[in-house]
Amino acid sequence: MSLQTYKNVWVYIECKDGKPKNSGLELLNPGRGLVQGSEERLVAVAIGDELTDISKVVREYGADEVILVSHDNYKEYDTETYTYVMEHLVEKYKPSVLLIGASNQGRDFAPRLSCRLKTGLTADCTDLGIDEESGNVAWTRPAFGGNLMATILCPDTRPQIGTVRPGVFKKVPVGASKDFKVIKEEIIAPKSLKRTKVIKTVEELTDQMMSLEDAEIIVSGGRGVGGPEGFGVIKDLADAVGGVVGASRAAVDSEWISQIHQVGQTGKTVQPKVYIACGISGAIQHVAGMGSSDTIIAINKDPDASIFGYADYGIVGDLFKVLPELTQAIQKKNKAVEVTV
């Protein structure tokens, strides 16, 4: 493998119903950092059906080029067919780096692709940069249960592939590139590769109408809520501030709340404007999922709890006394605003 023949940074844009998902658009942000100061280009790659809006969107978020593979065979994601398409694209264009969102699809797709290409994969990254000594991508991910952060290099093979947690980077529109290029490829995967068929898609309905990743305000509960009934005061506050309910792993493992609410290393990575941590000790595994929040508010009766070391504002007190008063005050203010309007 001649490493010099590989160039450009690719970002896989996961799509649903022909529209790009945030997991890919977020990666165009660090992708721009990887090509900055070099002659390499940032290339978005999308596979799907009726990809009409992709070019305009990825151009606005900083891509220099987009490669589109559109066919009705690719309307639904399939491991084998998508791997076949991407394998052929990589062999033709030879990118140096490939970024993939660590969504359910990305976590399924990336390992199969890296194996086919006989290259390395760094999974579930929380940061990335350039190693100054070698020029390789420095992939950072939690290791040993989140007790330390490992930096991993892929010096001998290409492309360098990594999956990055959704929510780690923010979508940043940078304006349209003047020399933006659209490449349309026709790659038809053999029908024999497709061994599964989507019969029906069932959307999970919960009381959380907004996903954790999209929420601007999250109110999370931990072991300190004491049980499933303790999440009642958490939800009351979340409803009052127009936010959603989150939870620590301890609360989820205790089966006090569904796993879809979990924030942390083994849950969702979030970047809300306000994160309110209630009865959460502040273990590094949890902080890995919410530490990039704009404002962190901690409520805990233990003044020595680690969470206060990460918080912008802290309240030392019993959450079952603090939250009802806080909720009542916010509800009263909301009503006053409604009357004024």
SVG drawing of the C-alpha trace seen along z (x, -y; Angstrom):
<svg xmlns="http://www.w3.org/2000/svg" viewBox="-53 -42 61 56">
<polyline fill="none" stroke="black" stroke-width="0.4" points="0.0,0.0 1.5,-3.3 0.2,-5.8 1.2,-8.8 -1.6,-7.9 -4.3,-8.5 -5.6,-12.0 -8.6,-14.0 -10.9,-13.6 -14.2,-11.9 -17.3,-12.3 -20.0,-9.7 -23.4,-11.5 -26.0,-9.1 -29.4,-9.8 -33.0,-9.1 -35.8,-9.6 -33.2,-11.4 -32.2,-13.9 -28.9,-14.2 -28.8,-13.3 -27.0,-15.4 -24.4,-12.7 -22.8,-13.3 -23.2,-17.0 -21.5,-17.4 -18.4,-15.7 -17.9,-18.2 -16.8,-20.6 -13.8,-18.6 -13.2,-17.4 -12.5,-21.0 -9.9,-21.2 -8.2,-18.1 -7.8,-19.6 -7.0,-23.1 -3.6,-24.3 -3.2,-21.5 -4.1,-21.0 -6.5,-18.2 -10.3,-18.6 -13.2,-17.8 -15.6,-15.4 -19.1,-14.4 -20.3,-11.0 -23.9,-9.9 -25.6,-6.7 -29.4,-6.4 -32.4,-7.2 -33.6,-10.6 -30.7,-12.5 -32.0,-15.9 -31.1,-18.1 -27.8,-16.7 -25.5,-18.8 -26.9,-22.1 -26.8,-21.2 -23.3,-19.7 -22.0,-22.7 -23.3,-25.1 -21.6,-23.1 -18.2,-23.2 -17.8,-20.4 -15.7,-21.1 -17.1,-18.1 -19.9,-15.6 -20.1,-12.1 -23.7,-10.8 -24.7,-7.2 -28.4,-7.3 -30.6,-4.3 -33.9,-2.9 -32.0,0.2 -30.4,-1.9 -33.6,-3.4 -33.2,-1.3 -29.8,-0.7 -28.3,2.7 -24.9,3.7 -23.7,5.7 -24.9,3.4 -23.7,0.2 -20.3,1.8 -20.1,2.9 -20.7,-0.7 -18.3,-2.4 -15.6,0.2 -15.7,-0.6 -15.7,-4.3 -12.6,-4.1 -10.8,-1.9 -11.5,-4.4 -10.8,-7.7 -8.4,-6.6 -9.3,-8.9 -6.8,-9.3 -9.4,-9.6 -13.0,-8.5 -15.2,-9.8 -18.4,-8.0 -21.0,-8.9 -21.2,-6.3 -24.9,-5.9 -26.5,-2.5 -25.9,-2.4 -22.3,-3.7 -21.4,-1.2 -22.7,1.6 -21.3,0.2 -17.8,-0.9 -16.3,2.4 -17.5,4.3 -16.0,1.7 -12.6,1.5 -12.3,5.3 -13.0,5.3 -10.4,2.6 -7.9,4.3 -7.4,1.1 -7.8,0.0 -10.9,-1.4 -11.0,-3.5 -14.5,-3.2 -16.6,-5.6 -14.2,-8.5 -14.9,-11.6 -12.2,-13.8 -9.7,-13.9 -6.8,-15.9 -3.5,-15.6 -0.5,-14.0 2.3,-16.6 5.1,-14.1 3.6,-11.6 0.9,-13.6 -1.6,-10.8 -5.0,-11.4 -5.0,-11.2 -8.2,-9.5 -9.2,-9.9 -11.6,-7.6 -12.4,-6.4 -10.7,-3.3 -10.8,-1.0 -14.4,-1.9 -13.8,-5.6 -11.0,-5.9 -8.6,-7.2 -8.6,-8.5 -6.6,-6.7 -5.1,-8.3 -4.8,-5.9 -2.9,-6.2 -3.2,-4.2 0.2,-4.7 0.5,-1.8 -2.8,-1.5 -5.3,-3.7 -7.8,-5.0 -7.8,-5.9 -11.3,-5.2 -13.0,-6.3 -16.5,-6.4 -17.3,-9.6 -20.1,-9.9 -23.1,-12.0 -23.2,-15.2 -19.5,-15.5 -19.1,-18.2 -21.6,-20.9 -23.0,-21.5 -21.3,-24.8 -22.5,-26.4 -19.5,-28.1 -21.0,-29.3 -20.9,-27.7 -17.6,-26.8 -17.0,-28.7 -15.5,-25.7 -17.9,-23.1 -18.0,-19.9 -20.8,-17.3 -19.9,-13.8 -22.6,-11.3 -21.6,-7.7 -23.6,-4.7 -22.8,-1.6 -25.2,1.2 -24.7,3.8 -25.5,7.4 -29.0,8.4 -27.5,11.5 -25.7,9.4 -28.9,8.3 -29.9,11.0 -32.3,9.0 -35.5,7.0 -37.2,4.3 -40.8,5.3 -41.9,2.5 -40.3,-0.4 -41.7,-1.0 -40.9,-4.3 -40.6,-4.1 -43.0,-6.4 -42.2,-7.8 -43.2,-10.7 -40.0,-12.4 -41.1,-14.0 -37.6,-15.5 -34.5,-13.5 -31.7,-14.1 -29.3,-15.0 -31.6,-17.8 -32.6,-19.2 -31.5,-22.6 -32.3,-21.9 -31.8,-18.5 -32.7,-17.7 -31.0,-14.4 -31.4,-12.3 -29.0,-9.8 -28.7,-7.4 -29.8,-10.3 -33.4,-10.2 -33.8,-7.0 -36.1,-5.1 -38.4,-5.3 -40.9,-7.5 -38.1,-10.0 -38.1,-10.9 -41.4,-12.5 -39.8,-15.7 -37.2,-15.5 -39.9,-15.4 -41.8,-18.2 -38.8,-20.5 -38.1,-19.4 -41.6,-20.2 -41.5,-23.6 -38.3,-24.7 -39.2,-23.1 -36.5,-20.4 -36.3,-16.7 -35.4,-14.0 -32.0,-12.4 -30.5,-9.9 -27.2,-8.5 -26.2,-4.9 -26.8,-4.0 -30.4,-5.0 -30.8,-3.1 -29.1,0.0 -31.4,-0.1 -34.3,0.0 -35.7,-3.2 -36.0,-4.7 -35.6,-3.5 -32.2,-3.3 -33.2,-5.8 -32.7,-8.5 -29.1,-7.5 -26.4,-10.2 -22.8,-9.2 -20.1,-7.0 -22.4,-4.1 -25.4,-6.3 -25.9,-9.5 -23.4,-12.3 -25.2,-15.7 -24.4,-19.4 -27.4,-21.3 -27.4,-24.9 -28.3,-24.0 -27.7,-20.6 -29.2,-20.2 -27.6,-17.2 -29.8,-16.1 -28.5,-13.5 -25.6,-12.6 -22.2,-12.1 -20.2,-13.1 -18.4,-9.9 -16.1,-10.4 -18.3,-8.0 -21.2,-10.4 -19.2,-13.6 -17.9,-12.1 -21.4,-12.4 -22.4,-15.9 -19.2,-17.8 -19.4,-19.9 -22.8,-21.5 -22.8,-25.3 -24.0,-25.6 -24.0,-22.9 -26.1,-23.2 -25.5,-20.6 -27.9,-19.8 -26.6,-17.3 -26.7,-17.0 -23.1,-15.9 -20.9,-19.1 -17.9,-16.9 -19.6,-15.3 -17.4,-15.3 -20.1,-16.9 -19.5,-20.3 -16.0,-20.3 -17.6,-20.4 -20.6,-22.7 -20.9,-26.4 -23.5,-26.7 -24.1,-24.3 -26.8,-23.9 -25.9,-21.8 -29.2,-20.5 -31.9,-17.7 -33.2,-17.5 -36.6,-16.6 -36.8,-20.0 -34.9,-22.1 -36.6,-20.9 -40.2,-21.4 -39.4,-25.0 -37.5,-25.6 -40.2,-24.1 -42.9,-26.2 -40.9,-29.4 -40.5,-28.7 -44.1,-27.8 -45.2,-31.0 -42.9,-33.0 -44.2,-31.2 -47.8,-32.1 -46.8,-35.7 -45.4,-35.8 -48.5,-34.3 -50.7,-36.9 -48.5,-39.7 -48.6,-38.5"/>
</svg>
